[in-house]
Amino acid sequence: MDIHYKSGATFTVAEMIDLYRRSTLGKRRPLDRPDIFGQMRDNANLVVTAWDGDKLVGIARSLTDFGYVTYLADLAVDEAYQRQGIGKRLIEETRARMAPTCKIVLLAAPRANEYYPQIGFEHNPRAWVLKGEVSFTPD
C-alpha cells in the first residue's frame, strides 16, 4: 500500500464525512450536518490528509498559530487502514509544518486514549470543555 500525505489537498465535504463514518471518530461528530463539516474543513488552518490513490483514508485537522500551540481537533483514520502508522505519520506531517517550539494539544476520543502515550503525548488532566448550546453527540 502506497499512502501519500498532503497539506492543503482539495476534498469534498462528502469525502470528509465518508472518512469520518469509516473511522471511530464519526460517532462523536455531526455526520448528518454537512454544513458543520463544511465549516470544520474550511476554517481549520492546517489540514494534513492521507490518500490511498484517490481515496481519502486519513485526516489531521488543526487550528494553530504555528509557533506556540496547535490544537489537533481531529485525527481520523479509516478503520480498514488503522494500525499501519498512518495516524502517527499524520501527526508527524502536522508537526513538520510548525516551528519546533510549537506544542500539540488534543482531546482524545475514548477509544484512542491509550494510543497517544505510545507516540509521545503526555497526559494533562486540566482540559475543560464548554459544550455548544445544541449537542450533536450522545452523552
C-alpha positions in Angstrom: 0.0 0.0 0.0 1.4 3.4 -1.0 -0.1 6.1 1.2 0.5 9.8 0.1 0.3 12.7 2.6 -0.7 16.1 1.5 -1.2 19.5 3.1 -3.8 21.8 1.5 -5.4 19.0 -0.6 -8.8 19.6 -2.0 -11.6 17.3 -0.9 -15.3 17.5 -0.7 -17.4 17.6 2.4 -19.0 14.3 1.3 -15.5 12.7 1.1 -14.7 14.0 4.6 -18.0 12.8 6.1 -17.4 9.4 4.4 -14.0 9.1 6.0 -15.3 10.0 9.5 -18.0 7.3 9.0 -15.2 4.8 8.3 -13.3 5.9 11.4 -14.2 5.6 15.1 -14.3 9.4 15.3 -17.6 9.5 13.3 -19.5 8.5 16.4 -18.7 11.9 18.0 -19.2 14.2 15.0 -22.4 15.6 13.4 -22.3 13.3 10.4 -25.8 14.4 9.4 -24.7 18.1 9.2 -22.7 18.8 6.1 -23.0 22.5 6.8 -21.0 22.0 10.0 -18.5 19.7 8.2 -18.0 22.4 5.7 -17.1 24.8 8.5 -14.8 22.2 10.0 -13.0 21.8 6.7 -12.9 25.5 5.6 -11.9 27.1 8.9 -9.1 24.8 10.1 -5.9 26.5 9.2 -3.8 23.3 9.0 -5.2 20.1 7.4 -3.0 17.2 6.5 -4.5 14.3 4.7 -3.6 10.7 3.8 -4.6 9.2 0.5 -4.6 5.7 -1.0 -4.8 6.7 -4.6 -7.8 9.0 -4.8 -9.4 7.6 -1.6 -9.2 9.8 1.5 -8.1 7.5 4.3 -6.9 9.8 7.0 -7.0 13.4 8.2 -5.3 15.6 10.8 -7.4 18.8 11.2 -5.8 21.5 13.3 -6.1 25.1 14.4 -2.7 26.6 15.0 -0.6 29.8 15.4 2.4 27.7 14.1 4.8 29.0 16.9 3.3 28.2 20.3 0.4 25.8 20.2 -1.6 23.7 17.8 -5.0 22.3 18.7 -5.3 19.0 16.9 -9.1 19.0 16.6 -9.5 15.7 14.7 -7.3 12.7 13.9 -9.3 10.3 11.9 -8.1 7.2 10.0 -10.3 4.8 8.1 -10.6 1.7 10.4 -9.5 -0.6 7.5 -6.2 1.4 7.4 -5.6 1.6 11.2 -2.5 0.1 12.9 -0.3 0.9 9.9 1.3 4.1 11.2 -1.0 6.5 9.3 -2.2 8.4 12.4 1.4 8.8 13.7 2.5 9.9 10.3 -0.3 12.5 10.1 0.9 13.9 13.4 4.5 14.0 12.2 3.4 15.7 9.0 1.4 18.2 11.1 4.4 18.9 13.3 6.7 19.3 10.4 4.7 22.3 9.3 5.2 24.3 12.5 8.1 25.7 14.5 10.0 23.4 16.8 8.7 25.5 19.7 5.1 24.6 18.9 3.3 22.0 21.1 0.3 19.9 20.0 -2.8 19.7 22.3 -5.8 17.4 21.7 -8.7 15.8 23.4 -8.6 12.1 22.9 -11.5 10.1 21.7 -12.3 7.4 24.3 -11.1 4.5 22.2 -7.9 6.4 21.3 -7.0 7.3 24.9 -4.3 4.6 25.2 -2.9 5.4 21.7 -1.4 8.8 22.4 1.1 7.9 25.2 2.5 5.3 22.8 3.5 8.0 20.3 4.9 10.5 22.8 2.0 12.5 24.1 1.8 13.3 27.9 -1.5 13.2 29.7 -2.8 16.6 31.0 -5.7 16.3 33.4 -6.6 20.1 33.2 -8.6 20.1 30.0 -12.1 21.6 30.2 -14.9 21.7 27.7 -17.8 24.2 27.4 -20.3 22.5 25.2 -22.3 24.2 22.5 -25.9 25.1 23.0 -27.0 22.2 20.8 -25.5 18.8 21.3 -24.9 16.5 18.2 -23.4 13.6 20.1 -24.8 11.2 22.6 -23.6 11.7 26.2 
